[in-house]
């Protein structure tokens, strides 16, 4: 449901071009890798995906959270979802100072905040568990 930051690339982009995204650790911009002089977009062109380098969804293991291009629609946010997410993040970033009394009493706003609080809480827990697992792996790998 939440493909926001870092942005997971669109399937059609990932199928055709190399993208700046690591499916192993979820980092990168999600943007298409461009060739050419940095800063001069008029002379840049997208880096086509070589035939010997299939997209992650074709590698057998489900490394992409979407699983396959056929499931991409399940992961896209509507414009209203994006606006709700933006409002949530802005409100959290200002510790609720910009939240009007009307918005604070709005049932939909409260419901969305509960959903997003739960989602981001679970995400933080998952990332913390992944960090502990990675740290333990590194510790034991040293022998």
C-alpha positions in Angstrom: 0.0 0.0 0.0 2.7 2.5 0.9 5.3 3.1 -1.8 6.5 6.5 -0.8 10.0 6.9 0.4 12.2 5.7 -1.0 10.0 5.3 -4.0 9.8 1.9 -5.4 10.1 2.2 -9.2 7.1 1.7 -11.5 7.1 -1.7 -13.1 7.2 -0.4 -16.7 10.3 1.7 -15.8 12.0 -1.2 -14.1 11.2 -3.6 -17.0 12.7 -1.3 -19.6 15.4 0.8 -17.8 18.0 0.5 -15.0 16.6 2.1 -11.9 18.3 3.7 -8.8 16.8 1.3 -6.3 18.2 -1.5 -4.2 15.5 -4.2 -3.6 17.8 -5.8 -1.1 17.6 -3.0 1.4 15.0 -0.7 0.0 17.3 2.3 -0.6 17.6 4.6 -3.6 15.5 7.2 -5.3 13.5 4.9 -7.6 14.4 7.1 -10.5 15.5 5.9 -13.9 19.4 5.9 -14.2 20.4 8.6 -16.7 23.5 8.6 -18.8 25.1 11.9 -19.8 26.6 15.0 -18.2 25.1 15.5 -14.7 23.0 18.6 -14.4 22.3 18.9 -18.1 19.0 17.0 -18.6 18.9 17.9 -22.3 21.9 15.7 -22.9 20.9 12.8 -20.7 19.2 9.6 -21.8 17.8 6.7 -19.8 20.0 3.7 -19.3 18.2 0.8 -21.1 18.1 -2.5 -19.2 20.6 -5.0 -20.8 19.1 -8.3 -21.9 21.5 -10.2 -19.5 20.1 -8.1 -16.6 16.5 -9.1 -16.0 14.3 -7.0 -13.6 14.1 -8.2 -10.0 10.6 -9.7 -10.5 12.0 -12.2 -13.0 14.8 -13.6 -10.8 12.6 -16.2 -9.1 12.6 -15.1 -5.5 10.2 -12.3 -4.7 12.7 -9.5 -4.1 10.3 -6.8 -5.3 7.5 -6.1 -2.7 5.0 -6.0 -5.6 5.9 -9.5 -6.7 5.1 -9.0 -10.3 3.9 -6.2 -12.7 0.4 -7.7 -12.6 0.1 -6.7 -8.9 1.4 -3.1 -9.3 -2.1 -1.6 -9.0 -2.4 -3.0 -5.5 0.5 -0.8 -4.4 -0.4 2.5 -6.1 -1.8 5.3 -4.0 -4.6 7.5 -5.3 -4.3 11.3 -5.3 -6.5 11.4 -2.2 -4.2 8.8 -0.5 -1.1 11.0 -1.3 -2.8 14.1 0.1 -3.7 12.2 3.3 -0.2 10.9 3.6 1.3 14.4 3.0 -1.1 15.9 5.6 -0.2 13.2 8.1 3.6 13.7 7.6 3.3 17.5 7.8 1.2 17.3 11.0 3.6 14.8 12.6 6.6 16.9 11.6 5.1 20.0 13.4 3.9 17.9 16.4 0.3 18.8 15.4 0.8 22.5 15.7 -0.8 23.1 12.2 -3.8 20.9 12.9 -7.0 22.9 13.1 -9.6 22.1 15.7 -12.0 21.1 12.9 -9.4 18.6 11.4 -8.6 17.2 14.9 -12.3 16.4 15.4 -12.8 15.0 11.9 -13.5 11.3 12.0 -11.8 10.6 8.7 -8.6 12.4 9.7 -8.5 10.5 13.0 -9.1 7.2 11.2 -6.3 7.9 8.7 -3.9 8.9 11.5 -4.6 5.7 13.4 -4.0 3.6 10.2 -0.8 5.5 9.3 0.5 5.5 12.9 0.0 1.7 12.9 1.6 1.3 9.5 4.7 3.4 10.3 5.0 1.8 13.8 5.1 -1.7 12.1 7.5 -0.4 9.6 9.8 0.9 12.3 9.6 -2.4 14.2 10.4 -4.4 11.0 13.4 -2.1 10.2 14.6 -2.4 13.8 14.4 -6.2 13.6 16.2 -6.2 10.3 18.9 -4.0 11.7 19.3 -6.4 14.7 19.4 -9.4 12.4 22.0 -7.7 10.2 24.1 -6.7 13.2 24.0 -10.3 14.6 25.0 -11.7 11.2 27.9 -9.3 10.9 29.0 -10.1 14.5 28.9 -13.9 14.0 30.5 -13.6 10.6 33.6 -12.2 12.2 33.9 -15.5 14.0 
